[in-house]
């Protein structure tokens, strides 16, 4: 129940149109500033008569923004940034961003940007030893680490170690890229892939999949296919359902589903779903997967225009491993007495 019904009435009468316009501002930061300005207007109006009201006003403002976002999608059939339900944000891809790394790529989708860096290491020294009672592999040759610095969302916070979110996002991106990673017999290297999120407005883990795929191809890692990822959204209310392609932060926060799909042109390599709708039926899931496939193919087209296959040669800065066979009778000469040669 409302603690301050007069505040509810005043905000509904005086701020509804202003919030409706603010939500439709394309850029994340100006949109946040416009919403904050509307909230400040309400706080200024009631500061003298109700000095304890700011916390309630902030909660009410969040409810009004949520209702506006969902009404735009379900009733007006438009998204906050003006896209259609199946439209991707503008995408750009670049490789060889950093001159001294073994491989690098920059993937930008709207206001989300991932810098992928590939580093090659030696088998037996650089692979990660896995401790556990039941493991298929005692060590890992392919590692993907995801970093989410505070400045990527315009915040000032200490740079600390990764939390659950960062570890989970990195694990999802690693799972998406692992199926295309070459076997030891074809590529006797350890690969550490790092994704640094330079800017974030939704779907940064899927951006990490794209930058990782581009970066490894640029480094000459013989991956079998390019991999792209996309985040799907859902808004459902009173029997109305709206499925969104390539959701941004606003749609993720106020929507009912965040469904991440990563894969190649041949199939899906990783899935993750955060569901707040209380249940997803088969029809919704089928539509979401079909819509995600179309979006993934569009992203792969853009990625292929930048680099369509792994480079044949490793970077000049990368370690080189050359293997060859010798006559068995010569092995003793190579090893030497007591292994001294």
MOQUI-V314225 format. One line per field, one symbol per residue. psi: psi as a letter, one per 40 degrees, with the letter a starting at -180 (. if undefined). A space follows every 10 residues. Layout:
psi = ???
//
This chain:
psi = ihdgdddddd dddeeddddd dddehdiddd dddddddddd dddddedddg eeeddddddd dddddddddd dddddefiid eeiidehiih hihiifdhde idiiihhhhb fhhhhhhhhh iiiedeihhh hidghdheih ehhhhhhgid edffihiiha iiaddddddd ddddddddde hiidddgfih hhhhhhhdih fifddddddd ddddddddee hgidiihiii hiihhhhfeh hhhhhgiidd dddeaeihhh hiaaedahdi ihhhheeehh iddddddddd dddddddddd ddddddheii idiiideiih hhiiiihdee dddddiheed .
//
